[in-house]
C-alpha cells in the first residue's frame, strides 16, 4: 500500500528526556496542525530532526527515542551539534533566510556551511530512502531541505515528490546573487510539484529557472530532463475552528473566571468606550519590521495627539534565535525604542506601549486576540503570516480591524484588511486613525468577508489541495503524446533497425544533433558529429537525410563534401549524392515587407535579431529578456497572423524563434517526395520543434518518430536532448558494420 511520507527539518513532536523517562508531546505549529490529517492516516511516516543532538546522547537513549518516535509514526534524522550549527543556525538562517527575505546586508556566503547544508540534506535523503517505495507520495517542506527532492529522485525516479516553500521566493535579481544557485534550483527540481504561498513567489521561481538554468517553461510547467514539473500557489491556512472555538469560550467567560491578563486588557477599555487596544504579535525577527512599527506608532502619536491616553499598543515579541548577532542587536534596538517612546508620551495613568518579550500559552494568545480592537501586522517581508489569519478567526463578534503589510503573503488573500507599505510612516499613521475610527458596520462587513476566506481555505484544505494536485500532476506528466525512449524501447528499435533491408533516417539539425547557440552560425558540426553521420551513412542499405530549416548556402558550406542527403529551407532544396535540386518555385515578394516589420520589433526588443534566409525570414529571441521577449512574441504573432492571412504564408513558432515561410513548403511534404525514389521498410525520424511535427504527421504509421525534448508531439517517442540523440545514433552505428 502506498505511503504518505512527510519530510521537514523538525518532527511534529517535542521530546524531553528526564532520567529514565522519555516524554513526547505534539507540537502545535502551523505545519504540524496542517499535516495532522495526512499523518494520521494508517500508512504514513514523518521524517525529521528530533531536536536532540546525536553526539550529546548515548546509544541506548538514542534507541529508546527511536522506539518512542516509532509509536508516533515518526523517524528521526540524527544531527550532531556541528550539523545544527553549520546547517541550521549557519547556512539555513544566515544565508537562505535573509537572502530570500531581501535582507542582502545580513546574508553570509560561507562555503563550509554550504557543504554542511548539502551533507545534512544527504543525511535526510539516506534516511528517507530506507522507507521510500516507488508508489509513495513524498512531501518535502521548506528552505532547509531544498536539495532533498533531487537526492531522492536520483535513486527513486518513479516516486512522486512534492516540495513546499514556506518563506518568500525572491525575485531573480536577488536570487542570482546566490553563489550556488544552479545546484539549489536543480535540487528543488527533483520535485514533481513545487508549491509556494503566492503567485508572486511562483512567478519569481519560474523566472529564476528560465534565466539561470535556461529551461523551457510553459505557463507554470517546467520541462526538465524527461519530466514535466508543475509550480503552483497554495496559500497556507490555519486551524480556523480551533481558534474560533477558543475565542468563543473566552468571550463567554464570566468575570470571576477571567484570567489576570484578560482582566487587565479589558480594564483599559472599560474606563472609556473610546479606549482601544492595538495588538502586535511577532517573533523577534528582523523580517517582521518591529522597529519600523514602533517608530510608525510614535509618528502616529505625534500627528494625532487626540489619541493620547486612548490607545495602547500591546506588543508581544516572541524570542527567536537569540544567540545570533543580528537578533541580539534587534532586541537591544527594540528595548531602547519602547523605553524612549514610553518615556516620551507616558502619563501617570497611561503607558502607550505594553511590551512583552516572551512566549505565551495558547489561551493567553486568544485573550490578546479577543481583547484587541486592531491587529497591526506589518512585516517588511513575510511568506504568509498566519497571525493575521488567527486574529480574523478569533473575531467571533465580527468586529475588529486588521492592518496588514502588503509585503506579507496573506495580503494577497485578505483584501478587506487595511493594506499598508510598512516603510511609509504617514500611511501607517493614517491607517491607524482609519482603523480606530471605523464604524462597527464597516468593521463587520470587512471581517465577515475575511472570515469566509480563512474558514473555507483552512490548513487542512491547504494540505489536501496540495496532495490532490501532486497526485494529478504525476498522472498528467505521463500524458504527453509520446513514450520516453527508455532502454527497452531503444533495444527494440535497434533490433528492428538491424533486421531492416532498406533503412531511412530523417534527422533534424538544430536542437536535435546540436544544441542551440545564441548565434545560429556558431552551431557548425564538430568532428564527432561528422564521424557519427559518416558511420551511419556508410552502412549497407542505409540512407541518412539531414532535414533543416536552415538555408542551402549554410548547409553547403558544412556538408557539401559529404554524400549523405540534405533537405534545406524546410524542403525547398534537396541534395542527393553531390547534386542539388529544387522542389518548388516560390514567390519571394513578401520577404522585404515582413523583414521591415521584424526590424521594428528588433529595435524595441534588445537581444533579438533577424535571420534572413532565401525562402524564409526568422526573428530570434534566445538572448533577449525572457518576459519582454514573450510579450513581444505575442504582439508580433498577432501582427504576422493578420498580415499573412490568405497570403499563402505560415508563421512557425520554433524554439525561441518565429519563422515566416511559404505555406506550400514544409518538412512533411519534403519527406514524402524524397521517399518516392525508393521503398524503405524501416524509417526513423528525429526532430525537436514545431516544424518537425509536419514530418512526424506525414510519415507512415510504421515509422519510428522521436521528439527531442518533453513537449506535446505527434511523435511516438521522446528523448531528452541532443546529447541523448547522439548516444542513440552511436548505438545504431555500432549495431551494423559499415560496408559502403
GIGIBEL-V773801 format. One record per residue. RES is the residue in one small letter. PSI is psi in whole degrees, -180 to 180 (* if undefined). OMEGA is omega in degrees with one decimal (none if undefined). Layout:
((RES & PSI & OMEGA) (RES & PSI & OMEGA))
This chain:
((x & 131 & -179.4) (x & 146 & -179.9) (x & 154 & 165.8) (x & 120 & -179.3) (x & 115 & 179.5) (x & 132 & 179.9) (x & 122 & 177.1) (x & 166 & -179.3) (x & -44 & 179.8) (x & 147 & 173.9) (x & 160 & -176.5) (x & 29 & -178.7) (x & 158 & 172.6) (x & 133 & -178.1) (x & 129 & 174.5) (x & 134 & -179.6) (x & 124 & 178.3) (x & 92 & -176.6) (x & -113 & -175.7) (x & -8 & -174.2) (x & 140 & 172.2) (x & 115 & -178.6) (x & 128 & 179.2) (x & 124 & 178.1) (x & 144 & -179.0) (x & 144 & 171.9) (x & 158 & -178.3) (x & 18 & 179.9) (x & 170 & -177.2) (x & -43 & -178.0) (x & -46 & 179.9) (x & -41 & 178.9) (x & -44 & -176.2) (x & -35 & -176.8) (x & 2 & -174.5) (x & -47 & -176.0) (x & -37 & 179.6) (x & -41 & -178.4) (x & -27 & -177.5) (x & -14 & 177.4) (x & 153 & -170.6) (x & -46 & -172.6) (x & 77 & -174.8) (x & 146 & 177.4) (x & 140 & 173.0) (x & 123 & -177.8) (x & 132 & 178.6) (x & 179 & 177.6) (x & 140 & -176.8) (x & -16 & -173.1) (x & -8 & 178.8) (x & 130 & 177.8) (x & 123 & -169.7) (x & -26 & -179.7) (x & 6 & 176.6) (x & -2 & 177.4) (x & 151 & -177.8) (x & 170 & -174.9) (x & -39 & -179.5) (x & -44 & 178.7) (x & -40 & 179.7) (x & -43 & 179.0) (x & -42 & -179.6) (x & -38 & 177.0) (x & -44 & 179.5) (x & -40 & 179.1) (x & -43 & 178.9) (x & -39 & 179.0) (x & -33 & 179.7) (x & -36 & 178.0) (x & -23 & 178.3) (x & 9 & -176.3) (x & 40 & 179.1) (x & 150 & 178.3) (x & 129 & -176.6) (x & 138 & 167.6) (x & 124 & -175.9) (x & 122 & 177.0) (x & 137 & 177.3) (x & 171 & 176.8) (x & -36 & 178.6) (x & -40 & 175.9) (x & -48 & -177.2) (x & -40 & -178.7) (x & -48 & -173.3) (x & -40 & -177.7) (x & -50 & -173.0) (x & -64 & -178.8) (x & -31 & -179.0) (x & -89 & -169.4) (x & -46 & -176.9) (x & -44 & -171.3) (x & -8 & 175.6) (x & -10 & 178.9) (x & -65 & -174.0) (x & -48 & -176.1) (x & -55 & -179.7) (x & -38 & -178.5) (x & -46 & -177.3) (x & -19 & 176.2) (x & 11 & 174.6) (x & 20 & 176.0) (x & 73 & -174.9) (x & -33 & -176.6) (x & -20 & 179.1) (x & -3 & -172.3) (x & 128 & 178.5) (x & 133 & 177.3) (x & 99 & -177.2) (x & 117 & -174.6) (x & -39 & 179.4) (x & -36 & 176.8) (x & -34 & 174.5) (x & -43 & 176.6) (x & -39 & 178.2) (x & -39 & 178.3) (x & -46 & 179.1) (x & -39 & -178.5) (x & -40 & 179.3) (x & -39 & 174.3) (x & -37 & 176.9) (x & -38 & 176.7) (x & -44 & 177.9) (x & -42 & -179.1) (x & -46 & -178.5) (x & -41 & 177.8) (x & -43 & -178.9) (x & -39 & -177.0) (x & -16 & 174.3) (x & -21 & -173.0) (x & -19 & -171.1) (x & 134 & 170.3) (x & 165 & -170.2) (x & -34 & -174.8) (x & 2 & -175.5) (x & 156 & 173.5) (x & 120 & -177.9) (x & 130 & 178.7) (x & 111 & -179.2) (x & 137 & -175.4) (x & 128 & 155.6) (x & 177 & -164.1) (x & -18 & 178.8) (x & -19 & -171.6) (x & 39 & -176.0) (x & -17 & 176.3) (x & -17 & -169.4) (x & -43 & -178.0) (x & -44 & -178.8) (x & -35 & 179.0) (x & -36 & 177.2) (x & -46 & -176.4) (x & -32 & 179.9) (x & -37 & -177.5) (x & -25 & -179.1) (x & 73 & -174.2) (x & -21 & -178.6) (x & -3 & 178.1) (x & 150 & 179.1) (x & 117 & -171.9) (x & 128 & 172.2) (x & 149 & 176.5) (x & 134 & 176.8) (x & 129 & 178.3) (x & 120 & -175.2) (x & -4 & 177.4) (x & 172 & 178.8) (x & 152 & 166.2) (x & 127 & -172.9) (x & 167 & 176.3) (x & 160 & 178.8) (x & -37 & -178.4) (x & -32 & 176.8) (x & -48 & -173.4) (x & -32 & -175.7) (x & -11 & 173.6) (x & -29 & -174.0) (x & 125 & -173.2) (x & -32 & -174.6) (x & 42 & -171.0) (x & -41 & -178.2) (x & -44 & -179.0) (x & -41 & -178.1) (x & -43 & 178.7) (x & -44 & 179.7) (x & -31 & 175.3) (x & -47 & 179.2) (x & -35 & -175.9) (x & 3 & 167.3) (x & -10 & -178.7) (x & 159 & 171.1) (x & -28 & 177.0) (x & 131 & 178.3) (x & 122 & -176.5) (x & 141 & 175.5) (x & 164 & 179.7) (x & -37 & -172.7) (x & 163 & 177.7) (x & -34 & 178.7) (x & -46 & -180.0) (x & -40 & 177.4) (x & -45 & -179.1) (x & -42 & 178.3) (x & -41 & -179.6) (x & -46 & -179.8) (x & -37 & 177.7) (x & -42 & 177.7) (x & -42 & -179.7) (x & -42 & -179.1) (x & -45 & -170.6) (x & -33 & -176.2) (x & -45 & -179.6) (x & -15 & 179.7) (x & 28 & -177.9) (x & 159 & 179.5) (x & 130 & -179.0) (x & 128 & 174.6) (x & 109 & -176.2) (x & -107 & -179.8) (x & 25 & 179.2) (x & 134 & -179.4) (x & 132 & 175.5) (x & 116 & -174.5) (x & 123 & -174.8) (x & -127 & -179.6) (x & 38 & -176.2) (x & 157 & 168.6) (x & 123 & -178.7) (x & 130 & -179.0) (x & 139 & 175.7) (x & 130 & -176.5) (x & 164 & 179.9) (x & 135 & 178.6) (x & 91 & -178.0) (x & 119 & -175.0) (x & 141 & 179.1) (x & -168 & 179.1) (x & 173 & 173.0) (x & 84 & -172.6) (x & -46 & -176.5) (x & -42 & -179.1) (x & -46 & -178.5) (x & -42 & -178.0) (x & -44 & -179.4) (x & -40 & 178.7) (x & -39 & 178.7) (x & -38 & 178.7) (x & -43 & 179.4) (x & -46 & -177.5) (x & -38 & 179.0) (x & -27 & -177.3) (x & 0 & -179.3) (x & 143 & 169.0) (x & 160 & -174.5) (x & -36 & -177.4) (x & -21 & -178.6) (x & -2 & -177.2) (x & 146 & 177.2) (x & 169 & 179.8) (x & -39 & 179.0) (x & -44 & -178.4) (x & -41 & 179.0) (x & -42 & -178.0) (x & -41 & 179.4) (x & -44 & -177.9) (x & -26 & -179.4) (x & -40 & 179.0) (x & -40 & -176.2) (x & -28 & -174.9) (x & -20 & -177.6) (x & -27 & -178.7) (x & 132 & -178.7) (x & -18 & 178.6) (x & -7 & 179.3) (x & 137 & -176.3) (x & 151 & 174.1) (x & 130 & 175.8) (x & 127 & -174.4) (x & 135 & 174.7) (x & 119 & 179.2) (x & 127 & 178.7) (x & 161 & 159.0) (x & 149 & 178.2) (x & 86 & -176.7) (x & 142 & -176.2) (x & -21 & 178.7) (x & -17 & -174.1) (x & -11 & 175.3) (x & 34 & -175.9) (x & -47 & 177.0) (x & -41 & 176.8) (x & -43 & -177.4) (x & -41 & -179.7) (x & -44 & 178.7) (x & -38 & 178.8) (x & -36 & 177.1) (x & -38 & 175.8) (x & -43 & 177.8) (x & -41 & 178.4) (x & -45 & -178.8) (x & -35 & 176.7) (x & -40 & -174.1) (x & -34 & -176.6) (x & 74 & -177.6) (x & -17 & 179.3) (x & -14 & 179.1) (x & 1 & 175.8) (x & 139 & -179.2) (x & 8 & 177.2) (x & -33 & -176.1) (x & 152 & 176.6) (x & 133 & 175.7) (x & 114 & 177.0) (x & 110 & -171.8) (x & 116 & 175.9) (x & 118 & 177.6) (x & 114 & -177.5) (x & 126 & -178.6) (x & 141 & -178.1) (x & 127 & 175.2) (x & 49 & -170.7) (x & -12 & 178.7) (x & -9 & -178.7) (x & 138 & -171.6) (x & -43 & -179.5) (x & -36 & -178.1) (x & -33 & 174.8) (x & -45 & 179.2) (x & -38 & 178.8) (x & -42 & 178.6) (x & -44 & -179.8) (x & -45 & 179.8) (x & -42 & -179.6) (x & -46 & 178.8) (x & -44 & -177.3) (x & -40 & 179.3) (x & -45 & 179.5) (x & -45 & 179.7) (x & -42 & -178.9) (x & -45 & -176.2) (x & -40 & 175.9) (x & -39 & 177.5) (x & -33 & -177.2) (x & -39 & -170.1) (x & -18 & -170.3) (x & 148 & 170.9) (x & 180 & -178.6) (x & -34 & -175.6) (x & 3 & -173.1) (x & 128 & 171.7) (x & 119 & -172.3) (x & -31 & -178.5) (x & 124 & 166.7) (x & 117 & -173.0) (x & 126 & 179.2) (x & 124 & 176.3) (x & 88 & -176.1) (x & 167 & 168.6) (x & 153 & 177.0) (x & 155 & 177.0) (x & 161 & -177.6) (x & -42 & -177.8) (x & -41 & 177.9) (x & -36 & 177.5) (x & -45 & -179.8) (x & -36 & 177.9) (x & -39 & 176.9) (x & -44 & 179.5) (x & -49 & -172.6) (x & -27 & -177.3) (x & -15 & -171.9) (x & 138 & -179.8) (x & -29 & -178.4) (x & 136 & 171.1) (x & 126 & -177.1) (x & 101 & -176.3) (x & 104 & -170.7) (x & 58 & 177.5) (x & 151 & 174.3) (x & -27 & 175.4) (x & 129 & -178.0) (x & 133 & -179.2) (x & -49 & 177.5) (x & -65 & -173.1) (x & 94 & -178.4) (x & -17 & 178.1) (x & -40 & 179.3) (x & -42 & -179.8) (x & -35 & 178.3) (x & -41 & 178.0) (x & -45 & 179.1) (x & -42 & -177.3) (x & -28 & -176.0) (x & -3 & -177.4) (x & 74 & -174.6) (x & -22 & 179.2) (x & 6 & 177.5) (x & 15 & 177.9) (x & -174 & -179.6) (x & 155 & -178.6) (x & 135 & 176.7) (x & 121 & 170.7) (x & 123 & -169.8) (x & 135 & 175.9) (x & 135 & 176.4) (x & -8 & 178.5) (x & -4 & 177.6) (x & 142 & 178.4) (x & -33 & -178.5) (x & -23 & -179.5) (x & -23 & 179.1) (x & -20 & -179.4) (x & -41 & -171.2) (x & 69 & -175.2) (x & -19 & -178.1) (x & -1 & 169.3) (x & 164 & 170.8) (x & 111 & -175.4) (x & 135 & -176.7) (x & 158 & 166.8) (x & 116 & -173.9) (x & -9 & 178.8) (x & -2 & -176.7) (x & 98 & -174.5) (x & -34 & 178.7) (x & -44 & 177.3) (x & -39 & 176.5) (x & -53 & -176.7) (x & -43 & 179.4) (x & -38 & 178.6) (x & -41 & 178.0) (x & -44 & 179.2) (x & -44 & 178.7) (x & -43 & -178.6) (x & -42 & -175.9) (x & -22 & -178.7) (x & 6 & -176.8) (x & 138 & 179.8) (x & 155 & 179.6) (x & -38 & -179.8) (x & -46 & 179.7) (x & -39 & 176.1) (x & -46 & -176.9) (x & -40 & 179.1) (x & -46 & 179.7) (x & -46 & -173.9) (x & -39 & -179.7) (x & -44 & 179.8) (x & -42 & 179.9) (x & -38 & 179.8) (x & -36 & 176.8) (x & -45 & -179.1) (x & -49 & -175.9) (x & -36 & 179.4) (x & -43 & -176.9) (x & -45 & -177.2) (x & 70 & -178.8) (x & -175 & -173.0) (x & -33 & 177.8) (x & -37 & 176.1) (x & -41 & 177.4) (x & -49 & -177.5) (x & -44 & -177.9) (x & -36 & 177.8) (x & -40 & 179.6) (x & -47 & -178.6) (x & -41 & 179.1) (x & -45 & 179.8) (x & -38 & 178.8) (x & -45 & 178.7) (x & -42 & -180.0) (x & -37 & 179.6) (x & -43 & -179.6) (x & -39 & 178.4) (x & -46 & -174.5) (x & -27 & -179.1) (x & -17 & 179.7) (x & -12 & -175.9) (x & 81 & -177.4) (x & 5 & 178.5) (x & 4 & 179.9) (x & 153 & 176.3) (x & 147 & 177.6) (x & 137 & -179.2) (x & 75 & -177.1) (x & 174 & -177.6) (x & -36 & -179.9) (x & -46 & 178.9) (x & -38 & 177.2) (x & -46 & -179.3) (x & -41 & 179.0) (x & -41 & 179.6) (x & -44 & -179.8) (x & -39 & 178.6) (x & -46 & 178.5) (x & -37 & 178.2) (x & -42 & -179.8) (x & -37 & -175.2) (x & -20 & -174.7) (x & 150 & -179.2) (x & -24 & 179.4) (x & 108 & -170.5) (x & 147 & 178.5) (x & 127 & 177.9) (x & 118 & 170.0) (x & 118 & -176.5) (x & 119 & 173.7) (x & 163 & -175.8) (x & -77 & -175.8) (x & 129 & 179.9) (x & -9 & -179.8) (x & -58 & 177.0) (x & -28 & 178.0) (x & 151 & 176.0) (x & 163 & -179.9) (x & 143 & 177.8) (x & 154 & 177.1) (x & -38 & 173.5) (x & 118 & -177.2) (x & -26 & -179.0) (x & -12 & 179.3) (x & -2 & -174.6) (x & 29 & -178.6) (x & 155 & -175.5) (x & 145 & 174.8) (x & 172 & -176.8) (x & -36 & 178.6) (x & -41 & 179.8) (x & -43 & 176.1) (x & -46 & -177.9) (x & -40 & -179.4) (x & -47 & -179.9) (x & -38 & 177.0) (x & -42 & -178.9) (x & -43 & 178.8) (x & -45 & -175.6) (x & -22 & -179.0) (x & -5 & 176.6) (x & 143 & -179.8) (x & 138 & 177.7) (x & 37 & 178.7) (x & 128 & 178.0) (x & 124 & 177.9) (x & 127 & 178.7) (x & 119 & 170.7) (x & 124 & -175.9) (x & 127 & -169.3) (x & 160 & 170.7) (x & -6 & 179.3) (x & 163 & -176.6) (x & 159 & -177.9) (x & -38 & -176.2) (x & -44 & -179.8) (x & -47 & -179.0) (x & -28 & 175.3) (x & -44 & 179.0) (x & -38 & -173.1) (x & -34 & -167.8) (x & 3 & -176.3) (x & -26 & -179.0) (x & 1 & 178.8) (x & 155 & -177.1) (x & 11 & 172.6) (x & 158 & -173.5) (x & 149 & 178.2) (x & 139 & 170.4) (x & 120 & -175.7) (x & 173 & 175.9) (x & 39 & 179.7) (x & 13 & 176.9) (x & 4 & -179.4) (x & -44 & -176.2) (x & 141 & 178.2) (x & 134 & 175.8) (x & 123 & 173.6) (x & 128 & -170.9) (x & -121 & 177.8) (x & 19 & -177.2) (x & 136 & 176.1) (x & 145 & 172.3) (x & 154 & 177.8) (x & 146 & -177.0) (x & -13 & -174.8) (x & 154 & 167.1) (x & 114 & -169.3) (x & 136 & 173.2) (x & 124 & -177.0) (x & 14 & -176.2) (x & -21 & -174.9) (x & -19 & -168.2) (x & -42 & -177.9) (x & -43 & -179.4) (x & -44 & -179.5) (x & -39 & -179.8) (x & -41 & 178.7) (x & -40 & 178.0) (x & -45 & -179.6) (x & -36 & -179.8) (x & -37 & 178.8) (x & -32 & 178.0) (x & -34 & 175.1) (x & -42 & -180.0) (x & -36 & -175.9) (x & -1 & -175.6) (x & 88 & 179.9) (x & 140 & 179.2) (x & -5 & 176.8) (x & 158 & 177.4) (x & 166 & -177.9) (x & 135 & 171.0) (x & 110 & -178.7) (x & 119 & 177.7) (x & 177 & -177.1) (x & -37 & -174.1) (x & 4 & 178.6) (x & 170 & 176.6) (x & 140 & -173.0) (x & 143 & 175.0) (x & 111 & -178.0) (x & 137 & 178.3) (x & 27 & -176.2) (x & -36 & -175.4) (x & 6 & 180.0) (x & 163 & 172.6) (x & 129 & -171.3) (x & -51 & -174.0) (x & -41 & 177.9) (x & -43 & -178.7) (x & -41 & -179.9) (x & -37 & 177.6) (x & -45 & 179.1) (x & -36 & 179.9) (x & -43 & 178.8) (x & -45 & 178.6) (x & -48 & -176.4) (x & -40 & 179.3) (x & -44 & 179.4) (x & -42 & 178.8) (x & -45 & -176.3) (x & -40 & 179.8) (x & -41 & 177.5) (x & -41 & -177.6) (x & -39 & -172.2) (x & -3 & 179.0) (x & 128 & 178.6) (x & 22 & -178.2) (x & -1 & -178.4) (x & 18 & 178.5) (x & 155 & 177.6) (x & 145 & 174.0) (x & 117 & -178.3) (x & 125 & 179.7) (x & 95 & -176.8) (x & -160 & -178.8) (x & 99 & -177.4) (x & 34 & 179.3) (x & 141 & 168.4) (x & 128 & -178.6) (x & 137 & 179.7) (x & 130 & -178.8) (x & 175 & 177.2) (x & 139 & 178.6) (x & -16 & -176.2) (x & -7 & 179.4) (x & 139 & 170.4) (x & 169 & -175.1) (x & -32 & 180.0) (x & -47 & 179.2) (x & -38 & 179.7) (x & -40 & 178.8) (x & -43 & -179.4) (x & -44 & 178.7) (x & -39 & -178.5) (x & -37 & -176.1) (x & -9 & 178.5) (x & -21 & -174.9) (x & -15 & -176.5) (x & 168 & 175.6) (x & 130 & -178.3) (x & 133 & -180.0) (x & -5 & 174.3) (x & 123 & -176.6) (x & 133 & 172.0) (x & 132 & 176.8) (x & 135 & -178.4) (x & 134 & 178.6) (x & 166 & -171.8) (x & -18 & -172.3) (x & -170 & -173.7) (x & -36 & -177.3) (x & -27 & 179.4) (x & -16 & 177.4) (x & -33 & 175.8) (x & -40 & 179.4) (x & -47 & -178.5) (x & -39 & -176.6) (x & -34 & -175.3) (x & -24 & -177.0) (x & 156 & 179.9) (x & 156 & 180.0) (x & -24 & -178.6) (x & -11 & -178.3) (x & 147 & 173.3) (x & 106 & -176.4) (x & 134 & -172.5) (x & 121 & 176.6) (x & 138 & 177.0) (x & 113 & -175.8) (x & 153 & -177.7) (x & 93 & -177.2) (x & 161 & 174.6) (x & 132 & -171.4) (x & 159 & 172.5) (x & -6 & -179.7) (x & 158 & 179.2) (x & -33 & -174.1) (x & 165 & 171.9) (x & 153 & 173.8) (x & 173 & -166.1) (x & -54 & -166.6) (x & 176 & 179.8) (x & -33 & 179.0) (x & -42 & 179.4) (x & -30 & 175.1) (x & -47 & -179.1) (x & -39 & 178.4) (x & -43 & 179.7) (x & -46 & 179.9) (x & -34 & 176.9) (x & -37 & 177.5) (x & -38 & 175.6) (x & -41 & -179.9) (x & -38 & -179.1) (x & -17 & -174.5) (x & -25 & -177.3) (x & 128 & 179.8) (x & 148 & 178.5) (x & 136 & 179.5) (x & -8 & -178.7) (x & * & none))
